[in-house]
């Protein structure tokens, strides 16, 4: 939630766009590397490709 809050505040979007900001934040988190996946992104772990 902190990422979404920061993104909304930095962008200057009104509160009515909160859902879109959270969706975008989750999208970005899911496409980034994860320490629990040995630094791979979820797609690499799922397909076993780099």
C-alpha positions as CSV (number, residue, x, y, z in Angstrom):
1,X,0.0,0.0,0.0
2,X,2.9,2.4,0.6
3,X,4.0,2.2,-3.0
4,X,0.4,3.0,-4.2
5,X,0.1,5.8,-1.7
6,X,3.4,7.3,-2.9
7,X,2.6,6.9,-6.6
8,X,-0.8,8.7,-6.2
9,X,0.7,11.5,-4.2
10,X,3.6,12.0,-6.5
11,X,1.4,11.9,-9.6
12,X,-1.1,14.4,-8.2
13,X,-4.1,12.3,-9.2
14,X,-7.3,12.8,-7.2
15,X,-8.4,10.1,-4.7
16,X,-11.0,8.8,-7.2
17,X,-8.1,7.1,-9.1
18,X,-7.1,5.1,-6.0
19,X,-8.1,1.7,-7.5
20,X,-6.2,2.3,-10.7
21,X,-3.1,3.3,-8.8
22,X,-3.3,0.2,-6.6
23,X,-3.8,-2.0,-9.8
24,X,-0.7,-0.4,-11.4
25,X,1.3,-0.8,-8.2
26,X,0.5,-4.5,-8.0
27,X,1.3,-4.9,-11.7
28,X,4.7,-3.4,-11.1
29,X,5.4,-5.4,-8.0
30,X,4.5,-8.6,-9.8
31,X,6.9,-7.8,-12.7
32,X,9.9,-7.0,-10.5
33,X,12.6,-9.3,-9.1
34,X,11.9,-11.1,-5.9
35,X,14.3,-12.3,-3.2
36,X,12.1,-15.3,-2.6
37,X,12.6,-16.3,-6.2
38,X,16.4,-16.0,-6.1
39,X,16.2,-12.6,-7.8
40,X,14.1,-13.7,-10.7
41,X,10.8,-12.2,-11.8
42,X,7.7,-14.3,-11.4
43,X,7.4,-15.0,-15.1
44,X,10.9,-16.4,-15.2
45,X,10.2,-18.7,-12.3
46,X,7.0,-19.9,-13.8
47,X,8.3,-20.6,-17.3
48,X,11.9,-21.5,-16.1
49,X,13.3,-19.2,-18.8
50,X,15.3,-16.0,-18.5
